[in-house]
Amino acid sequence: MQKLVSVVSLLCAMILTLTACGSSSAAPPSDGLRKIGISQFAQHASLDNCLSGFLQGLEQAGLQEDVDFEVHIQNANSDPALASQIGLGFSAEDVDMMVGIATPSAVACYAAAEDKNIPVIFTAITDPVGAKLDNGNITGTSDVLPVEAQLQLIRKLQPDADSIGLVYTISEPNSVYSVGIYESLAPAYGFTLDAMGVSSQPEVSQAVDTLLSHGVDCITNITDNNVTGVLPSTLEKASDAGIPVYGSEVEQIRLGCVAGAGLDYIQLGIQTGQMAAKILRGESTCADLPYEIIEQYELYINSSALKKLNLTVPEEILSAATDTNGSEKERSF
């Protein structure tokens, strides 16, 4: 009887061993494919570049898509309610990380991730502190605008200008923060700021009409999702009125803004992806990585738009700027 028990025990052990071997070949490694849920708030070139740069940053950090991670990308189409649904969906999927591109998506992801303590990475957020995204299992990169450099640029291109028009969304913390900086700095450069707040994208066109009727000397853009989403319409209206529009990042200048001191959003995304890679590898936690700010900016011009409005560009700007129409110059301003 004792021999029979020993044989049965041996057979059971062999079966367990074979089962374990068979299942181990099919199971992912313990630190295998990570699921990253990416929520992009709106569809426009700036945020598209953030997404592209983020994926590049992961790859530059040595992580390969479909080997080390897989991405689930959703776009909220400028709808905060949809951004909330996307965040909740990622939470239900038990993703390993959420990424919020622009403030409404980041806020929604953080709210959805908090109960499960899923790490959240943000990018394209001007004021993380104001958005209450500077504490907890969250970190990322900020796109604080070089407002003073923009004012210097406008003054050099339009030495006789008095007033600057600006449209912003009153519910976007990023935009309210940037307007506050403009209001505090504009007088030092001899400008008055005519800022028009809107609640939704359809109101932007009417706000631009109002600014033009006020006789502003130019319009400057910030990284406001509603305003950026209808920039071609703004450019058309301003061009018909002979009023220059300044951009806050390279894609806006490519689209037809005359010039701008702005950020490279692909580089912003790369920096964010490299931070995310450290967390995915377990090298750091969000708490170990305070949010980062892109310090360097570039000076961009659109020579065609400048020529159309008969704006003369000083040599000091020409020698420092990147012409989005194809110039090879690309140096920091």
C-alpha positions as CSV (number, residue, x, y, z in Angstrom):
1,M,0.0,0.0,0.0
2,Q,2.8,2.4,0.9
3,K,4.4,1.7,-2.5
4,L,1.1,2.5,-4.3
5,V,0.9,5.9,-2.4
6,S,4.4,6.7,-3.4
7,V,3.7,5.9,-7.1
8,V,0.6,8.0,-7.1
9,S,2.5,10.9,-5.5
10,L,5.2,10.6,-8.1
11,L,2.6,10.6,-10.9
12,C,0.9,13.7,-9.4
13,A,4.2,15.5,-9.2
14,M,5.0,14.7,-12.8
15,I,1.6,15.9,-14.0
16,L,2.0,19.2,-12.0
17,T,5.5,19.7,-13.5
18,L,4.3,19.1,-17.0
19,T,1.3,21.4,-16.6
20,A,3.6,24.2,-15.2
21,C,6.0,23.8,-18.1
22,G,3.2,23.9,-20.7
23,S,1.6,27.0,-19.2
24,S,4.9,28.9,-18.7
25,S,5.6,28.9,-22.4
26,A,2.2,30.6,-23.1
27,A,2.2,33.0,-20.2
28,P,3.9,36.5,-20.5
29,P,7.0,37.1,-18.5
30,S,6.4,38.6,-15.0
31,D,7.4,42.0,-16.2
32,G,6.0,41.5,-19.8
33,L,3.7,43.5,-22.0
34,R,2.5,46.7,-20.3
35,K,-0.8,48.2,-21.3
36,I,-0.7,52.0,-21.7
37,G,-4.0,53.9,-22.0
38,I,-3.5,57.2,-23.8
39,S,-6.2,59.8,-23.8
40,Q,-5.7,62.8,-26.1
41,F,-8.1,65.6,-25.5
42,A,-8.4,67.1,-29.0
43,Q,-7.4,66.4,-32.6
44,H,-4.9,69.1,-33.7
45,A,-1.3,69.1,-34.7
46,S,0.2,70.2,-31.3
47,L,-1.4,67.3,-29.4
48,D,-0.7,64.9,-32.3
49,N,3.0,65.8,-32.0
50,C,2.9,65.2,-28.2
51,L,1.5,61.7,-28.9
52,S,4.1,61.0,-31.6
53,G,6.9,62.3,-29.4
54,F,5.7,60.2,-26.4
55,L,6.0,57.0,-28.4
56,Q,9.4,58.1,-29.7
57,G,10.5,58.7,-26.1
58,L,9.5,55.2,-25.1
59,E,11.5,53.8,-28.0
60,Q,14.5,56.0,-27.3
61,A,14.5,54.7,-23.7
62,G,14.8,51.1,-25.1
63,L,11.2,49.9,-24.9
64,Q,9.6,48.4,-28.0
65,E,5.9,48.5,-28.9
66,D,4.2,45.1,-28.9
67,V,7.3,43.7,-27.1
68,D,7.4,45.7,-23.9
69,F,4.2,47.6,-24.1
70,E,1.0,48.0,-26.1
71,V,-1.0,51.3,-26.4
72,H,-4.7,51.9,-26.3
73,I,-5.2,55.4,-27.8
74,Q,-8.5,57.3,-27.5
75,N,-9.4,60.9,-28.5
76,A,-12.0,62.9,-26.6
77,N,-12.6,65.3,-29.5
78,S,-12.6,68.3,-27.1
79,D,-15.4,66.8,-25.0
80,P,-14.7,66.7,-21.2
81,A,-17.5,64.2,-20.7
82,L,-15.9,61.9,-23.2
83,A,-12.5,62.3,-21.6
84,S,-14.0,61.1,-18.3
85,Q,-15.5,58.1,-20.1
86,I,-12.2,57.3,-21.6
87,G,-10.4,57.4,-18.2
88,L,-13.0,55.2,-16.7
89,G,-12.7,52.7,-19.6
90,F,-8.9,52.5,-19.1
91,S,-9.5,51.9,-15.4
92,A,-11.9,49.1,-16.2
93,E,-9.2,47.6,-18.5
94,D,-6.7,47.7,-15.6
95,V,-4.1,49.3,-17.7
96,D,-0.6,49.6,-16.2
97,M,-0.4,53.3,-17.0
98,M,-2.6,56.2,-18.1
99,V,-1.3,59.1,-20.2
100,G,-3.3,62.3,-20.4
101,I,-2.5,64.7,-23.3
102,A,-3.8,68.2,-22.3
103,T,-5.4,69.1,-19.0
104,P,-9.0,67.8,-19.3
105,S,-7.7,64.3,-20.3
106,A,-5.1,64.3,-17.6
107,V,-7.6,65.3,-14.9
108,A,-10.0,62.7,-16.1
109,C,-7.4,59.9,-16.1
110,Y,-6.2,60.9,-12.7
111,A,-9.7,60.7,-11.3
112,A,-10.3,57.3,-12.8
113,A,-6.9,55.9,-11.8
114,E,-6.8,57.1,-8.2
115,D,-8.8,54.2,-6.6
116,K,-6.6,51.6,-8.3
117,N,-3.4,53.6,-7.8
118,I,-2.6,53.4,-11.5
119,P,0.3,55.7,-12.4
120,V,-0.7,58.7,-14.6
121,I,1.6,60.6,-16.9
122,F,0.6,64.0,-18.3
123,T,1.9,66.3,-21.0
124,A,0.9,69.6,-22.7
125,I,-0.3,71.0,-19.3
126,T,0.7,74.6,-18.6
127,D,-0.2,74.8,-14.9
128,P,-0.1,71.4,-13.2
129,V,-0.3,73.0,-9.8
130,G,-3.5,74.9,-10.7
131,A,-5.0,71.7,-12.1
132,K,-4.1,69.9,-8.9
133,L,-1.9,67.4,-10.7
134,D,1.3,68.0,-8.8
135,N,0.6,65.4,-6.0
136,G,-0.1,61.7,-5.9
137,N,0.6,58.9,-8.3
138,I,1.0,61.3,-11.2
139,T,3.8,63.3,-13.0
140,G,4.7,64.5,-16.5
141,T,5.7,67.6,-18.5
142,S,4.5,71.2,-18.6
143,D,4.3,73.4,-21.6
144,V,4.6,76.8,-19.9
145,L,4.7,79.4,-22.7
146,P,7.7,81.8,-23.2
147,V,5.3,84.8,-23.0
148,E,8.0,87.4,-22.4
149,A,9.9,86.2,-25.5
150,Q,6.7,86.4,-27.5
151,L,6.1,90.0,-26.4
152,Q,9.7,90.9,-27.3
153,L,9.1,89.3,-30.8
154,I,5.9,91.2,-31.4
155,R,7.5,94.5,-30.4
156,K,10.4,93.9,-32.8
157,L,8.1,93.0,-35.7
158,Q,5.5,95.7,-34.9
159,P,7.4,98.6,-33.2
160,D,4.3,100.9,-33.4
161,A,1.7,98.4,-32.1
162,D,-0.4,99.3,-29.1
163,S,-2.8,96.5,-28.5
164,I,-2.7,92.7,-28.6
165,G,-5.9,90.5,-28.9
166,L,-6.2,87.1,-27.4
167,V,-9.0,84.5,-27.3
168,Y,-9.1,81.8,-24.6
169,T,-11.4,79.3,-23.0
170,I,-12.5,80.3,-19.6
171,S,-12.8,76.7,-18.4
172,E,-9.3,75.7,-19.4
173,P,-6.9,76.2,-16.4
174,N,-3.9,76.3,-18.9
175,S,-5.4,79.2,-20.8
176,V,-6.5,81.2,-17.7
177,Y,-2.9,80.8,-16.4
178,S,-1.3,82.0,-19.6
179,V,-3.7,85.0,-19.9
180,G,-2.6,86.0,-16.4
181,I,1.0,86.0,-17.5
182,Y,0.2,88.1,-20.5
183,E,-1.7,90.6,-18.4
184,S,1.2,91.0,-16.0
185,L,3.9,91.3,-18.6
186,A,2.3,93.2,-21.5
187,P,2.4,96.7,-20.0
188,A,6.2,96.4,-19.6
189,Y,6.4,96.2,-23.4
190,G,4.0,99.0,-24.1
191,F,1.0,96.8,-24.9
192,T,-2.6,96.7,-23.7
193,L,-4.1,93.2,-23.8
194,D,-7.6,92.7,-25.1
195,A,-8.5,89.2,-23.9
196,M,-11.8,87.6,-24.9
197,G,-13.0,84.6,-23.0
198,V,-15.2,81.9,-24.6
199,S,-17.0,78.8,-23.3
200,S,-16.9,76.6,-26.4
201,Q,-15.3,76.3,-29.8
202,P,-18.2,77.8,-31.8
203,E,-17.7,81.1,-29.8
204,V,-14.1,81.5,-31.0
205,S,-15.0,83.0,-34.4
206,Q,-17.3,85.6,-32.9
207,A,-14.6,86.5,-30.3
208,V,-12.1,87.1,-33.2
209,D,-14.7,89.3,-35.0
210,T,-15.0,91.3,-31.8
211,L,-11.3,91.7,-31.4
212,L,-10.9,92.9,-35.0
213,S,-13.8,95.4,-34.5
214,H,-11.9,96.7,-31.4
215,G,-9.0,97.6,-33.7
216,V,-6.3,95.4,-32.1
217,D,-2.9,95.6,-33.9
218,C,-2.3,91.8,-33.8
219,I,-3.6,88.6,-32.2
220,T,-1.5,86.2,-30.3
221,N,-2.4,82.5,-29.8
222,I,-1.8,80.4,-26.7
223,T,-2.1,76.6,-26.5
224,D,-5.8,76.6,-26.1
225,N,-7.5,73.6,-27.5
226,N,-10.7,75.3,-28.6
227,V,-8.9,78.2,-30.2
228,T,-6.3,76.0,-31.9
229,G,-9.0,73.8,-33.3
230,V,-10.4,76.6,-35.4
231,L,-7.1,78.5,-36.1
232,P,-7.6,78.4,-39.9
233,S,-10.8,80.4,-39.6
234,T,-9.0,83.0,-37.3
235,L,-6.1,83.3,-39.8
236,E,-8.5,83.9,-42.6
237,K,-10.4,86.6,-40.8
238,A,-7.3,88.3,-39.5
239,S,-5.6,88.2,-43.0
240,D,-8.7,89.8,-44.6
241,A,-8.4,92.6,-42.0
242,G,-4.6,92.9,-42.5
243,I,-3.9,91.9,-38.9
244,P,-1.0,89.5,-38.0
245,V,-1.6,86.5,-35.9
246,Y,1.3,85.1,-33.8
247,G,1.6,81.4,-32.8
248,S,2.7,79.7,-29.7
249,E,4.3,76.6,-31.3
250,V,5.7,75.5,-34.6
251,E,2.6,73.9,-36.1
252,Q,0.6,77.2,-35.7
253,I,3.3,79.1,-37.6
254,R,3.4,76.4,-40.3
255,L,-0.4,76.9,-40.6
256,G,-0.1,80.6,-41.3
257,C,0.8,82.6,-38.2
258,V,3.5,85.1,-39.0
259,A,5.9,84.1,-36.2
260,G,6.2,82.9,-32.7
261,A,8.4,82.1,-29.8
262,G,7.3,78.5,-29.1
263,L,7.9,75.0,-28.0
264,D,8.6,71.8,-30.0
265,Y,5.8,69.5,-29.0
266,I,7.4,66.4,-30.4
267,Q,10.4,67.1,-28.0
268,L,7.9,67.7,-25.2
269,G,6.4,64.3,-25.9
270,I,9.8,62.6,-26.1
271,Q,10.7,63.9,-22.7
272,T,7.4,62.6,-21.3
273,G,7.9,59.2,-22.9
274,Q,11.4,58.9,-21.3
275,M,9.9,59.6,-17.9
276,A,7.2,57.0,-18.5
277,A,9.8,54.4,-19.4
278,K,11.4,54.8,-16.0
279,I,8.1,54.1,-14.3
280,L,7.2,51.1,-16.5
281,R,10.6,49.6,-15.8
282,G,10.1,50.0,-12.1
283,E,13.2,52.2,-11.8
284,S,11.1,55.1,-10.4
285,T,7.7,56.0,-9.2
286,C,5.7,59.1,-10.0
287,A,6.6,60.4,-6.6
288,D,10.3,60.1,-7.5
289,L,9.9,62.2,-10.6
290,P,8.6,65.8,-10.1
291,Y,6.9,67.2,-13.2
292,E,9.3,68.8,-15.7
293,I,9.2,72.0,-17.6
294,I,10.7,72.5,-21.1
295,E,13.0,75.4,-20.6
296,Q,14.3,75.9,-24.2
297,Y,12.1,77.4,-26.9
298,E,12.7,78.2,-30.5
299,L,11.9,81.3,-32.6
300,Y,9.8,80.5,-35.7
301,I,8.8,82.7,-38.6
302,N,6.6,82.1,-41.7
303,S,8.1,84.2,-44.4
304,S,5.1,83.9,-46.7
305,A,2.7,85.2,-44.0
306,L,5.1,88.0,-43.1
307,K,5.5,89.1,-46.7
308,K,1.7,89.1,-47.3
309,L,1.3,91.5,-44.4
310,N,4.3,93.6,-45.4
311,L,6.1,93.0,-42.1
312,T,9.8,93.6,-42.1
313,V,11.9,91.2,-40.1
314,P,15.0,92.6,-38.3
315,E,18.2,90.8,-39.1
316,E,18.7,89.7,-35.5
317,I,15.5,87.6,-35.8
318,L,16.3,86.3,-39.3
319,S,19.6,85.0,-38.1
320,A,18.1,83.2,-35.1
321,A,14.8,81.9,-36.5
322,T,13.6,78.8,-38.2
323,D,11.5,79.6,-41.3
324,T,8.7,77.2,-41.5
325,N,8.7,77.7,-45.2
326,G,11.9,75.8,-45.5
327,S,14.8,77.8,-44.1
328,E,17.7,75.7,-42.7
329,K,18.3,78.1,-39.8
330,E,17.4,76.5,-36.5
331,R,18.9,78.1,-33.5
332,S,17.5,79.1,-30.1
333,F,16.4,82.7,-29.8
